[in-house]
Amino acid sequence: MYHLYILKCADKSLYTGITTDLKRRVGEHNSSKLGARYTKSRRPVQLVYSKKFKNRSLASIAEAKIKKLSRAEKLKLIKSK
């Protein structure tokens, strides 16, 4: 099971990723050296959206589509959750 997620960073920017363990990954973004380079300087981050997928392929396709959205479209997606 894969999770697509969107994080809201301390500077109000948004970060999108995929993982198999959502709780662990959000923790890594907030406190570990394993977090993404982008989020390291924008801590703390907050999970604002997540969606489950059966496999990595489907999650990666959805991630690519979300990354192409504008900020306004991403915020609309988050609110529609």
KAURDA-V550391 format. One record per residue. N is the residue number from 0. RES is the residue in one small letter. PHI is phi in whole degrees, 0 to 359 (NA if undefined). OMEGA is omega as a letter, one per 30 degrees, with the letter a starting at -180 (* if undefined). D_FIRST is the distance of its C-alpha to the first C-alpha in Angstrom with 2 decimals. Layout:
{{N & RES & PHI & OMEGA & D_FIRST} {N & RES & PHI & OMEGA & D_FIRST}}
This chain:
{{0 & m & NA & l & 0.00} {1 & y & 247 & l & 3.80} {2 & h & 242 & l & 6.81} {3 & l & 265 & a & 10.18} {4 & y & 220 & l & 13.00} {5 & i & 235 & l & 16.78} {6 & l & 251 & l & 19.10} {7 & k & 258 & a & 22.76} {8 & c & 274 & a & 24.93} {9 & a & 300 & l & 28.28} {10 & d & 271 & l & 30.17} {11 & k & 75 & l & 28.39} {12 & s & 282 & a & 26.62} {13 & l & 244 & l & 22.99} {14 & y & 232 & a & 20.30} {15 & t & 243 & l & 17.09} {16 & g & 202 & l & 14.17} {17 & i & 229 & a & 10.48} {18 & t & 199 & l & 8.68} {19 & t & 263 & a & 6.04} {20 & d & 226 & a & 8.60} {21 & l & 297 & a & 10.34} {22 & k & 298 & l & 13.39} {23 & r & 298 & a & 14.15} {24 & r & 293 & l & 14.00} {25 & v & 297 & l & 16.28} {26 & g & 300 & l & 18.50} {27 & e & 297 & l & 18.82} {28 & h & 297 & a & 19.87} {29 & n & 274 & a & 22.42} {30 & s & 217 & a & 23.99} {31 & s & 251 & l & 23.00} {32 & k & 288 & a & 24.25} {33 & l & 277 & l & 20.67} {34 & g & 292 & l & 20.28} {35 & a & 296 & l & 20.94} {36 & r & 303 & a & 24.64} {37 & y & 300 & a & 24.75} {38 & t & 276 & a & 23.74} {39 & k & 301 & a & 25.94} {40 & s & 266 & a & 29.08} {41 & r & 235 & a & 27.69} {42 & r & 281 & f & 26.64} {43 & p & 280 & l & 25.81} {44 & v & 250 & a & 22.77} {45 & q & 229 & l & 21.33} {46 & l & 289 & a & 17.97} {47 & v & 241 & a & 19.11} {48 & y & 201 & l & 16.19} {49 & s & 207 & l & 12.43} {50 & k & 211 & a & 10.31} {51 & k & 269 & l & 6.75} {52 & f & 225 & a & 5.90} {53 & k & 289 & a & 5.06} {54 & n & 213 & a & 5.97} {55 & r & 295 & a & 7.92} {56 & s & 300 & l & 10.99} {57 & l & 296 & l & 10.44} {58 & a & 295 & a & 9.35} {59 & s & 293 & l & 12.39} {60 & i & 296 & l & 14.63} {61 & a & 295 & l & 14.10} {62 & e & 299 & a & 14.69} {63 & a & 298 & l & 17.83} {64 & k & 295 & a & 19.09} {65 & i & 293 & a & 18.85} {66 & k & 295 & l & 20.58} {67 & k & 277 & a & 23.39} {68 & l & 288 & l & 24.08} {69 & s & 285 & l & 27.03} {70 & r & 301 & a & 26.88} {71 & a & 299 & l & 28.33} {72 & e & 292 & l & 25.72} {73 & k & 295 & l & 22.88} {74 & l & 296 & l & 24.76} {75 & k & 296 & l & 25.17} {76 & l & 299 & a & 21.43} {77 & i & 297 & a & 20.91} {78 & k & 291 & a & 23.78} {79 & s & 283 & l & 22.60} {80 & k & 299 & * & 19.47}}
